[in-house]
Amino acid sequence: MAFDTVGGVLHAEQVSLEEIARRFGTPCYVYSRAAIEANYARFAAALAGRHSLIAYSVKANSNLAVLGLMARLGAGFDIVSGGERARVLAAGGDPRKVVFSGVGKSEAEIEQALRAGILCLNLESEAELERVDAIAARLGVRAPVAFRVNPDVDAKTHPYISTGLKDNKFGVAYADAERIYQAAARRKAIDVVGVGCHIGSQMTGAGPFVDAAARILALAERLARAGIPLAHIDLGGGFGIRYKDEAPAPVGEFLDGALGVLAGRKEMLIVDPGRAIVGDAGLLLTRIEYVKPGETKNFVVVDAAMNDLIRPALYGAWHELRQVRQAESNAVAGVYDVVGPICESADFLARERKLDARPGGLLALMSAGAYGMVMSSNYNTRPRPAEVMVSGGAATLVRERETVAQLFAAERLLP
């Protein structure tokens, strides 16, 4: 296992979290290389023998060490900004395996992507088609495009991360898709290469994913009959992981269902997992500052906060909380809310957890490898935490802790 208790102390692979705290300080994100590789291997095994591309969703965790590991494993990348494109290239990613999604691509981002020679731009509106066509014509190239089509399938997930319904901002309407594709195919600077969808994140059942695949295939077949053959079908990501008591379907169940729908098709199949590769491969390590009994609630105040991990405050998300040392001396057993130093009542990381708490004790918030560091901020002028990658018995600093001076280095006083 990536994170096991050995000799009464929680370890990341073969390195104790107490050692990591001593070497790198807290709060600190800790990732297991073995867990990332094992999660990727599950997708590779499920797609073995099929013309496919695993396009890692960079927004889940964009640390260069993670991206570099993905590139070495043979992954492609699903990006949603010019900054993510730059990260992928800096990490050694192949631009010909990059799919650029997102509803608000700027002119500069589109031009940079076309100059880099990426695999595909996933367009999300007719207005974006107009923009891409004009930029490609100016550059004297043909822009490889697909449209993200909204299949109106309920992913049955949190409303903030559901993306495939009619009232979501993403994609073009399914009913309009064929007309939009025909309009795109007539443009000289546009090369229609695929179709895509993404119905939501943290899906635990394969049914909606397979239903969306069937609707996208039906559209692809209509486009082929209209003289618009496609090179790839991108079914997106959203594969869920276990945070509390979820029972997500195995990756193979999602992909076997989709492959069954696409049986006999020659198009390359693209999937865009992010959380399913890095989510349970990371944790947030934090140290207790104070134990604060209250009249109606007891609190543990830690050195991590909502600026470090915003998911609990933003989504009401639940992360398993584990004590790094099982038998804490001088600890006070109780039920606590775990909160941070931020001046907001929403600044909590866990609520009503049984702990043996003492100042200086270490806690680990599990399954924090996705949408953790990437969503962090500097609210209250708090430097963002360090990031550490563990591989066997070696722990490597893959992002230095920010300093306060760095936070205002780009600012200027008025004369």
N, C-alpha and C positions, 0 to 999 in steps of 0.2 A: 504493500500500500504506500501511497505517496506520503501520507501523514499518519504516523502510528506513534503510540506511546511505548517508549522503551525505558525500562528502569524507572518508571514513574514520571518520565518527562516526555512531552510531545516533541516529536522529531519531524523534520522535512527530509524525506529519504533517510540518509545516515547522519544528518546534522541536527543537533538539538536546537530547538528554538531559543533556549536560554543562551547558547553560544552565539546565535545570530543576533540576539538583542544586545549582547555584550560588544560584538564587533561592529554592528551597524546602527545601533540605537533603535528607538521606537518613536512614533509608529513606523511600521515597515511592511511593505508588501513582500511576500515570500512565494515563489513559484517553484513547482517541481517539474524539471525537464522530463523525467520519466513519465509523469502523468500526461503531459502535453503530447508526447510521442505516442503513448498508448491510445489516447483519445483520437488522434489523427489516424492511427492504424486501423481503428474500427471503421472509419469511413472508407479508407482505402480497401479494406477487405470486402466491405459490402458492395463496392463498385468494381471489384476485380473482374477483368474481362470485358468491361463496358467502356466505350469511348467516352471519357468523362474528365471533368476538372473539378477538384475541390478548391474552391476560391474562398480562402479564409477571410472572414469578415473582420476587417482591420479595426472597426470601431469598438469591438469587444475588448481588445487589449492591443495597443499599438507600440509597446516597447520594442526597440530595435532588436533586442535579443530574441524576443518571441517571433518577430517577423523573419529574422535571419534563420531561426530554426525551421519555420514553416517553409522558407525558400529551399533549404537543404533537403527537406522531406519531399519536395516536388510540388508543393502547393502553388496555386494561383492566389489572387487576392481580390476581394470585393471592397472597393473604396467608396467614400462619400464626400471627399474633399481633395483639393489640390495638396493640402498638407499631408494627407494620408498617402497620396501618390509619391510625394517626395520621401516620406518615411520608407515606403516599400522599396524604392530605388536605392536609397541609402543603405538598406539592409541586404541588398543583393537580389531583390526580387526581379523576375523577368517581366518587363512591361507587356510582353505579348500574352501574358496570363492574367492581366489586370482588367477587371470589369468596373466601370465607374458608374455608380448609382447615385441617387439623391435628387431631390426636387428643385434645388436652387443653384445649379452650377453657374458660376460666373463666366464671362467671356474669356478672362485670363485662364481660368481652370480648364475650360474646353480646349483652348489653343495649346496649352501645355500638354494636355493628354494626347492630342492629335500629334504633336511633335514628338512625343515619347513613343508613339506607335503602340498604344494599348490595344487589347483585344476588342473591346466594345464599350461604347457609351450607352448606358441604359437610360433612354429618354422617358420623361414622365409627363409631357404635355405637348400640344401642338406648337405652343409658343417656343418651347425648347427646340423643337425640330427646326423652326425658322432660324433660330440663333445658330445652331450647329451647322446648318446648310450654308449660311452666309460665311461663317468662319472657315469652313472647309474649302469653299470656293475661293476665298481670299488667299488661303495657303496653297491652293492648287492640288488638293488631295481629295480623296473620297473618305468620308467619315464612316467607320463601321458602327452601326447602331442596332439596337433592339429597343423595343418599348416594354416598359414595365406595365403589365396589364393587371388591372384590379379585378380579380375573379369573383368578388363579392362572396367569399367563403369565410365563415366565422372561425377564427383560430382558437376560440374558447380560452383566451388568456386575459391578462390584465388590460383594461381599456387603453392605458397609456402605451402599450406595446403591441396592440392589435393594429394591423396595417392593411388588411385586405378587404375591408368592408366599404360599402358605397360612400359612407360619410368620412372616410379617412382621406388625408391630403395626398396620399401616394398614388402614383400610377394613372393610367388612362382608363376610362370606363370600358368594361368588357363589350358593351353594345356598340361602342364607337371604334373599337380596335381595328376591325377589318378595313373600314373607310380610311383611318389614319395610316395604316400600313400601305394601302394603295397610293395614297398621296405621297408618302415618303419614297416609295419605289420609283415614282416619276421624276424625282429630283436627281440631277446629274452629279451633285457632290455628296450624295448619300448612298451608302452601301448597306442595305438591309441584311443583317446577318443572323438575327435571332429574335427570341421572344423571352420575356421573363416575368416572374411574379414573386411576391413575398407577402405572406398573409399575416405574419405576426411572429413574436418572439416568445420563448419559454413555453412552447407547445409540449404537452405531455402525451397526447394521443396522436396516432398516425393518421386517423381518419380525415381530418381537414386537409392535411398535406396531400394525401392521395386524391381527395376530391378536387383540389386545386389543380393537380397534375392532369386530371381528366379534362377539366375545362380548358386548360392551356393547350393540351393536345388537340382537342376539337378545333380550337382556333387555328393551330398550325396546319391542320388538314385542310381547312377552308382556304387558308392563304396559299397553300400549295396548289389547290385547284384553280386559284386565281392567278397563278403564274408567279408566286412569290415564295420560292423555296427558302428554307432556313438552315443555317449551319449548326445552330445550337438552341437548346431549350434550357433556360435557367429557372429552376424551381425555388430558388432562394434558400433560406435557412430557417432559424427559429426552433431548432431541436432543443427540447428542455433538459434540465438537469434536476437533481434532487437537492433542495434546500432544507426542507423540513420533513414533510410526510408525503411529498409527491411520489408518484410511481411512474416516471416517464417511460414510454415505450422504448425498447432498444433501437439504436440507430438502424440496425438491419431491418426492423419492421417498417420504419419510414421508407427506407430506400428500396426494399423489396417490393413494397406496394407501388411505389412510383415506377420502378423498373417493369413491373407487371403491366401497368398502364401503357408504358412506352415500348413494350415488347415489339421487336421487329423494326423499330425506328432507327434511322442512321444518324440522326442529329447527335452532336455531342451533348451529353447531359452535364449541366453545371449545377452544383449545390454550394451554398454559401454559409457553412457553419462558423460560428464564432464562440458563443457561450459553451457549446457542447465540446469544444476543444480545450478551452482555457478556464472555464468557470470553476470546476472543482479541482483544478490544478494550482489554485492560489489561495492564500489566506492573508488577512490583515492582522499583524502582530501589534499588540498595544499593551501599555503598562498602566497599572492602577495608580492614580495619584492620591485619591482620597476615598475612604469609606464613610458615607454620610447617612446616618439613620434619620428618618423623618417621621412625622406624626402619622401619615397615611401611607407613605412609601419609603423604601430604603433605596439609596442610590450608591452606585459605584461610579466615581468620576475617573475617566481614563484620559490618556494623552492623545488618543485619536478622537475624531469628531466627524460631524456631518460633512465637513469640507473634504475629508479623506475618503469617506464612504457614504454617499448620499442616498443609496438605495432605500434604507429603512425610512428616512424622512420623506423621500419623494414618492415611493410606491407603497410604504408600509411593509417593505420586504423583510423577510425573516432569514437570519443567518444563524446557523448553529454556533454556539459559543462554547469554547473548550478552555479549561484551565491548562496552562502549559505544564505546571507541576501539580500532580494529583493530590499529594498530601502537603498542603501549605501550613507551615508552622505559624502560630499566632494569628490564624485566620478566624474570621467570624462567619459562621454559616448563616445563611438567610436567603431571602428572595429579594432580588435587586433589579432596578432599572439601570442599565449601563449607559451612561451619558458622557458627553464630551464638554470641552471648555467653551464652545461657541455660545454667544449670547442670543440664543433662540430656544424657545421651548420645544421646537421640533428637533433639536440636536440630541438624538438618541440613536444608539446602535443596536440595542436589544432591550426588551421589556420583560419583567417578571421572570427572571432566570434564577435558578438555584445555584448559589456559588459559595465557596469558602473564600471570602475576600479579605485581603490585607493590602495596605499600601505597599507598592513595589512589586506586587504579584503580576504575572504576565497572563494575558488572555489572547486567544486566537479566534478571530471571526472567520469561519470556514466558508468555502465556496465563494471567495471574493476575487477570483482571478479574472472575471469578466465584469465590465461596467463598474469597476472599482477605481483604480488609478486614472483611467481615461475620463472619468466624470468628476474628478477631484477639482478643487478650486483653492484660491488663496483668501477666502473670506476671513475677516478678522485679522488680515495680514499674517496668515499662518503659512509657513513654508510647506510645500507638499512633501510626502514621505519618500524615503529611499525605496528602491526595488532591488530584490535579491533573487537570483536564480540558483537553485540547488541541483546539482548533478552528482548523484552518488554521495561521496563524502566531501565534495567541494561546494562551497557557497561563494558565489561571485556577485559583487555589486554591479548591477546592470543599469542603475540610475542613481546618481548621487542625491542625497537629501538637499533640497533647496535651502538657501540661506535667506535671512530677512533682507540683507543688502541686495540680493538679486531681485527681490520683489519690486523695489523702487528704483533700480538702476536705470531704467529707461525713462523715468519721470524727470521733470524739470521744475525748479522753483521759478516763480515770476520775478522779474527784476524789480 
